[in-house]
Amino acid sequence: MKRTLTGNRDGGVMMEYVILAVLIAAAVIVAVITFGRAVGDGFFVAGQAATVREKTAKGTLDTERVRRDSDISTSKDYHDSMHETQ
């Protein structure tokens, strides 16, 4: 009788690890979606700058900055439209 009351808790502990792994995986997916393009573009520009194509890298970097600023402006406009007072 005592053995059934105290029982084996390995299943509960394993489930906690599964839940933790799922939360970590979800956080990684959100981070990749959020920062993926910026990180990829940064590596692309760094690769160009490391070679003899530094002028091309400079042009690509300027293009990415303009696109980033446009994305920031779009995000700000969306944010402001969501929080308008009526």
Backbone bond lengths (Angstrom), bond angles and torsions (degrees), N, CA, C in turn:
res aa  C-N    CA-C-N  psi(-1)  N-CA   C-N-CA  omega(-1)  CA-C   N-CA-C  phi
1 M - - - 1.442 - - 1.534 111.05 -
2 K 1.318 115.89 -42.34 1.455 119.20 -179.28 1.526 111.51 -61.82
3 R 1.306 116.87 -35.49 1.459 120.33 -178.39 1.531 111.11 -64.53
4 T 1.283 119.75 -37.00 1.462 121.73 -179.37 1.520 111.60 -73.79
5 L 1.319 119.03 -27.65 1.455 120.76 179.47 1.528 111.28 -74.17
6 T 1.317 116.47 -40.97 1.451 118.71 -179.03 1.524 111.08 -86.54
7 G 1.286 119.69 -26.02 1.460 127.22 171.38 1.521 115.69 42.48
8 N 1.305 115.02 176.28 1.457 123.60 179.25 1.531 108.08 -93.92
9 R 1.329 117.85 124.44 1.466 122.10 -175.54 1.527 112.19 -103.38
10 D 1.308 118.03 12.62 1.466 120.62 -177.83 1.528 111.71 -61.11
11 G 1.319 118.21 -36.86 1.464 121.06 -179.21 1.522 112.19 -63.39
12 G 1.327 116.76 -40.79 1.460 120.67 179.17 1.518 112.44 -66.18
13 V 1.301 115.75 -40.65 1.461 120.48 179.04 1.529 109.92 -66.95
14 M 1.324 116.79 -40.20 1.468 120.70 178.69 1.529 109.82 -62.99
15 M 1.321 117.45 -39.66 1.464 120.77 -179.96 1.534 110.42 -64.79
16 E 1.316 117.63 -35.78 1.464 120.06 176.66 1.529 110.72 -62.73
17 Y 1.313 117.04 -40.02 1.463 120.77 177.52 1.529 111.23 -66.54
18 V 1.313 117.43 -37.83 1.464 121.24 178.29 1.526 109.60 -64.26
19 I 1.316 117.69 -45.73 1.463 121.74 179.14 1.525 110.03 -61.71
20 L 1.314 117.41 -43.09 1.465 121.57 178.45 1.534 110.93 -62.33
21 A 1.334 116.95 -42.87 1.463 120.76 179.12 1.525 111.12 -64.17
22 V 1.324 117.94 -39.07 1.462 121.33 178.93 1.528 110.42 -66.01
23 L 1.316 118.11 -41.43 1.465 121.14 178.29 1.525 111.70 -64.62
24 I 1.318 117.05 -40.68 1.459 120.55 178.07 1.527 110.15 -65.40
25 A 1.332 116.89 -42.44 1.464 120.40 178.85 1.529 110.91 -62.35
26 A 1.326 116.96 -40.94 1.465 120.34 178.56 1.532 110.65 -63.58
27 A 1.330 117.21 -40.88 1.465 120.64 178.77 1.524 110.94 -64.60
28 V 1.311 117.67 -39.16 1.470 121.43 178.75 1.524 110.22 -65.63
29 I 1.327 117.06 -42.39 1.465 120.30 179.69 1.525 110.58 -62.77
30 V 1.329 117.39 -44.00 1.464 120.65 178.47 1.525 110.60 -62.63
31 A 1.325 117.48 -41.57 1.468 120.92 179.64 1.528 111.01 -64.57
32 V 1.326 117.43 -41.32 1.469 120.14 179.68 1.521 110.64 -65.76
33 I 1.329 116.63 -42.16 1.462 119.76 178.76 1.525 110.45 -64.35
34 T 1.317 116.59 -41.84 1.459 120.97 -176.48 1.527 112.57 -71.44
35 F 1.311 117.04 -46.31 1.464 120.40 -171.95 1.524 114.20 -107.58
36 G 1.313 118.52 1.29 1.467 122.16 -173.78 1.508 113.96 -57.92
37 R 1.320 117.34 -50.23 1.462 120.17 -176.81 1.525 110.84 -65.66
38 A 1.316 117.45 -42.46 1.464 120.77 -178.50 1.533 111.04 -64.17
39 V 1.318 116.50 -42.30 1.465 119.68 -179.76 1.530 110.32 -68.07
40 G 1.335 116.60 -43.07 1.458 120.03 178.33 1.515 112.27 -61.32
41 D 1.326 116.06 -43.99 1.461 120.03 177.88 1.528 111.37 -63.43
42 G 1.314 116.53 -38.83 1.469 120.08 178.46 1.516 111.95 -62.60
43 F 1.341 117.11 -42.53 1.458 119.88 177.54 1.521 111.45 -66.99
44 F 1.334 116.76 -36.61 1.458 120.14 178.90 1.523 110.66 -63.26
45 V 1.329 116.61 -45.96 1.469 121.01 179.41 1.523 109.97 -65.42
46 A 1.327 117.55 -41.20 1.462 120.22 179.54 1.526 110.71 -63.57
47 G 1.327 116.71 -38.46 1.459 120.16 177.64 1.517 111.88 -64.88
48 Q 1.326 116.54 -40.88 1.457 119.33 177.58 1.524 111.13 -66.97
49 A 1.322 116.75 -39.75 1.463 120.26 -178.69 1.525 111.64 -67.75
50 A 1.327 116.46 -28.09 1.465 120.05 -179.22 1.521 111.66 -76.06
51 T 1.315 116.95 -16.97 1.463 120.28 178.69 1.525 108.86 -98.13
52 V 1.304 116.30 -165.44 1.461 120.53 -179.18 1.527 111.95 -84.96
53 R 1.330 117.86 5.98 1.462 121.21 -178.04 1.527 110.89 -98.76
54 E 1.307 117.94 49.38 1.469 120.30 -176.72 1.527 112.11 -67.00
55 K 1.339 118.51 -31.00 1.469 120.66 178.03 1.521 110.18 -67.87
56 T 1.322 116.42 -39.60 1.459 120.42 176.16 1.523 110.25 -64.82
57 A 1.332 116.45 -40.55 1.459 120.60 178.54 1.522 110.94 -62.35
58 K 1.321 116.95 -40.82 1.464 120.74 178.92 1.527 110.58 -63.15
59 G 1.322 117.07 -43.63 1.459 120.57 177.99 1.519 111.98 -63.73
60 T 1.327 116.56 -41.94 1.469 120.83 178.35 1.515 110.78 -64.44
61 L 1.325 116.17 -41.43 1.460 119.97 178.81 1.523 111.34 -62.72
62 D 1.330 116.56 -43.42 1.465 120.01 177.90 1.525 111.22 -62.54
63 T 1.335 116.92 -40.84 1.464 121.16 177.92 1.526 110.81 -62.44
64 E 1.329 116.64 -43.04 1.466 120.66 -179.65 1.531 111.01 -66.52
65 R 1.314 116.84 -36.02 1.469 119.38 177.74 1.521 111.18 -65.89
66 V 1.334 117.00 -40.89 1.466 120.46 177.70 1.520 109.87 -63.54
67 R 1.332 116.41 -43.46 1.466 120.02 179.65 1.524 111.02 -65.17
68 R 1.326 116.81 -39.52 1.460 120.42 178.29 1.525 110.83 -64.13
69 D 1.337 115.91 -43.52 1.467 119.33 178.64 1.522 110.98 -63.44
70 S 1.324 116.96 -36.81 1.464 120.96 176.79 1.524 110.56 -64.93
71 D 1.338 116.97 -42.06 1.465 120.97 177.79 1.524 111.11 -63.53
72 I 1.321 116.44 -39.07 1.467 120.41 178.52 1.522 110.08 -64.67
73 S 1.319 116.46 -43.36 1.461 120.63 178.87 1.526 111.13 -62.84
74 T 1.332 116.66 -42.85 1.464 120.85 178.39 1.520 110.49 -63.20
75 S 1.316 117.08 -42.67 1.469 120.90 178.93 1.521 111.30 -63.46
76 K 1.330 116.65 -41.24 1.461 120.14 179.03 1.517 110.91 -64.50
77 D 1.344 116.85 -43.44 1.465 120.20 177.99 1.521 111.09 -61.06
78 Y 1.323 116.70 -42.26 1.467 120.76 178.79 1.517 110.24 -63.83
79 H 1.329 116.37 -44.54 1.457 120.42 179.30 1.522 110.81 -60.00
80 D 1.333 115.85 -46.68 1.467 120.00 -178.55 1.525 111.17 -64.06
81 S 1.328 117.45 -37.88 1.473 119.44 179.93 1.522 110.96 -68.86
82 M 1.321 117.63 -29.92 1.468 120.59 179.31 1.525 111.61 -74.80
83 H 1.333 117.63 -23.31 1.453 121.12 -175.61 1.523 112.81 -113.43
84 E 1.310 117.21 24.46 1.467 119.85 176.93 1.514 109.66 -69.59
85 T 1.309 115.42 141.47 1.459 119.62 174.06 1.506 108.35 -91.56
86 Q 1.305 115.01 138.47 1.472 118.72 -177.22 1.497 111.53 -108.23
